[in-house]
Amino acid sequence: MNEPIVTLPGSKPAKSIKPGKPKRKWPLWVRLPLWIAFWLIVGPILWVALYAFMPVPGTYLMVQRAFQGDHIQRQGVSINNISPHLVRAVMAGEDAKFCAHHGFDVEAIQKALKNNARGRKLRGGSTISQQTAKNLFLWPQRSWLRKGFEAYFTVLMEVLWPKRRIMETYLNAAEWGDGVFGAELAARANFGKFARDLTRTEAARLAAILPSPNKWSADAPGPLVRSRTARILGNMRVIENEGLAACVLRK
């Protein structure tokens, strides 16, 4: 039996409770795509923002190499402990316009497309920023899906990171031989010294083998690596004389 409602003098009478309308939920087939789309947009932003100051724990390629039986060796170091010669050498061999572009070298992409359309050997037009996005966040196999994500991560990195940080993570994540990742261990494995102590020629040799580090050797270079090294050394002089690496080397 319900007790009667008692109203004290001077108090307002209690309002009667009306049954509310049940909240309408969107069906799962609507909510799920929206949730996925949200995290495909916001997730990468948070991920890239975190790596702006946090050491990168590893990459997909490192995991892949480990499953293939390689002994993975990696030691990340600050860019202050990497020779400026290696910064210029990598720019000379991979992306001379690194400090000038905003993630994409349109001219290089157009040349690559023309070269590939003529049936010649496939040639990439990726910048260091694009390669860093691929190395840190994505898988190495080529596909249009991966290229799309690569472009998105590249834009995020260029917006959220300084160029110095992009170069630093690139040098620490790049593969320089079977299971050898990062400039520090590459310098030790090939020349028995720290990355900060690399000479111009040693840096140029390391940059020369980047396109195929598991086939080419920096400490015992063949004719192709020697030819690439000579070209890189020439480009390094241009980069140094014109200050093209200032966005990285200016402290």
HUSULSUL-V121999 format. One record per backbone hydrogen bond with DSSP energy under -1.0 kcal/mol. CO is the residue of the C=O (numbers start at 1). NH is the residue of the N-H. If there is no record, write none. Layout:
# HUSULSUL-V121999
co-><CO & CO>
nh-><NH & NH>
This chain:
# HUSULSUL-V121999
co-><8 & 27 & 27 & 28 & 30 & 31 & 32 & 33 & 34 & 35 & 36 & 37 & 38 & 39 & 42 & 43 & 44 & 45 & 46 & 47 & 50 & 50 & 59 & 60 & 61 & 62 & 63 & 64 & 65 & 66 & 73 & 78 & 79 & 83 & 84 & 85 & 86 & 87 & 88 & 89 & 90 & 91 & 95 & 97 & 97 & 105 & 106 & 107 & 108 & 109 & 110 & 111 & 112 & 113 & 114 & 115 & 116 & 127 & 128 & 129 & 130 & 131 & 132 & 133 & 134 & 143 & 144 & 145 & 146 & 147 & 148 & 149 & 150 & 151 & 152 & 153 & 154 & 155 & 156 & 157 & 162 & 163 & 164 & 165 & 166 & 167 & 168 & 169 & 170 & 171 & 174 & 177 & 179 & 180 & 182 & 183 & 184 & 185 & 186 & 187 & 187 & 188 & 194 & 195 & 195 & 199 & 200 & 201 & 202 & 203 & 204 & 205 & 209 & 212 & 212 & 222 & 223 & 224 & 225 & 226 & 227 & 228 & 229 & 230 & 231 & 232 & 233 & 234 & 235 & 236 & 237 & 238 & 239 & 243 & 245 & 245 & 246>
nh-><11 & 30 & 31 & 32 & 34 & 35 & 36 & 37 & 38 & 39 & 40 & 41 & 42 & 43 & 46 & 47 & 48 & 49 & 50 & 51 & 53 & 54 & 63 & 64 & 65 & 66 & 67 & 68 & 70 & 69 & 181 & 81 & 82 & 87 & 88 & 89 & 90 & 91 & 92 & 93 & 94 & 95 & 98 & 100 & 101 & 109 & 110 & 111 & 112 & 113 & 114 & 115 & 116 & 117 & 118 & 120 & 119 & 131 & 132 & 133 & 134 & 135 & 136 & 137 & 138 & 147 & 148 & 149 & 150 & 151 & 152 & 153 & 154 & 155 & 156 & 157 & 158 & 159 & 160 & 161 & 166 & 167 & 168 & 169 & 170 & 171 & 172 & 173 & 174 & 183 & 182 & 180 & 73 & 176 & 186 & 187 & 188 & 189 & 190 & 191 & 193 & 192 & 197 & 83 & 198 & 203 & 204 & 205 & 206 & 207 & 208 & 209 & 212 & 215 & 216 & 226 & 227 & 228 & 229 & 230 & 231 & 232 & 233 & 234 & 235 & 236 & 237 & 238 & 239 & 240 & 241 & 242 & 244 & 246 & 248 & 249 & 250>
